[in-house]
Amino acid sequence: MPENALMSNHPNPDWDPLSLEAQRDPQATADGMREHCPVAWSQALHWSLFRQADVLRAVKDHTTFSSVVSRHVAVPNGMDPPQHAAYRRAIEPYFSKERVDAFEPQCRAMARSLIAALPRGPAIEWMGALALPFAVWAQCDFLGWQDEDHAGLAQWMQASHAATLAQDRAAHTKLAAHFQALVTAQLERRRGASTAAAPGDITCALMQEKVNGVLLTDAEIASILRNWTVGEIGTMAASAGILCDWLAHHAPVQTLLRERPSAIPAAVEEILRLRGPLATNRRVTTCPVDIGGRHLPAGSRVTLHWPAANRDPRAFDAALEYRPERSQEANLLWGAGIHVCPGAPLAQMELRVLLEEVLASGASMEAVPGQSPEPALYPASGWARVPLRLLALQAG
């Protein structure tokens, strides 16, 4: 059925995710929708799911809620079974414990270098000074990209975000071509190389990767690298900003983690459950479906709201309270089902290392009086700007 035919059957909008009110406090808006209109229609996002049970249903029922939401190749997050499984098997070894552990010293050196360069005392815009540079640097180095690639990738991400916010399809088309050119340049540097010649170069290894006995195409490699650069960097930077801002406003927890670094992993999971670094994902219905008291026709576009689902009191006792000792089994921070994030082990290591190094730097993170963090605009999540200070710890 043509999309305009589906549009004519839709109800009046239940909300506007791009309104000033929603952008000013996206977390409160999503929490309100979860409680009062858990399956909602909007012009911008079509159908939205906010409750944990509904989101989990869509994530796990890939027969009804397909991940193939675009005509562009998306490996493997935009694939359904059985195609998904073959590509997933090829990708998962890149995030093995051995590979992540081997990268940790390099990641720690990056974090230590960036933190050492931060001033002590004056206000710092944390996203620009630490969160984004760390995410770009760590991910590029993990992939084997060179230092000169960092700035170009960060600029591309900013332009892509602006185009998404403006719903500028022409700009997205140009940006897609630009990203393909960036990836092509990376591949051309490595033509003829082998994993034996460059054992630490993941991009080089991808060029030798086969799925069902066939080498990955350049388009498939570009899709994978887009996930591992644009997707991972944005989420990592958002996570770093959320974690450090939260700790700056919760001094006792910051002190506890400084004294007990072993408690950092649990704190990361719980803080990012409370304020998620990834706003949404998409699905499309393959058949008519009833969910949350609403009827969705076949071909409906569906938006999954992760932060709202992770704050659902139906899934978590005292859902809005920080309880790092709680079971994280219901936490959808890394997704669920067949599409659970394959890069979770790398991201968990990077965030742990970053917090370990900040907390061991001899300074505490503190909020700047009179200044508040600025929410990121959809489709980003977390904070766009985070004003913090690093103040030297008092001896004794």
Order of alpha helices (4+ residues) and beta strands (2+ residues): alpha-alpha-alpha-beta-beta-alpha-beta-alpha-alpha-beta-alpha-alpha-alpha-alpha-beta-beta-alpha-alpha-alpha-alpha-beta-beta-beta-beta-alpha-alpha-beta-beta-beta-beta
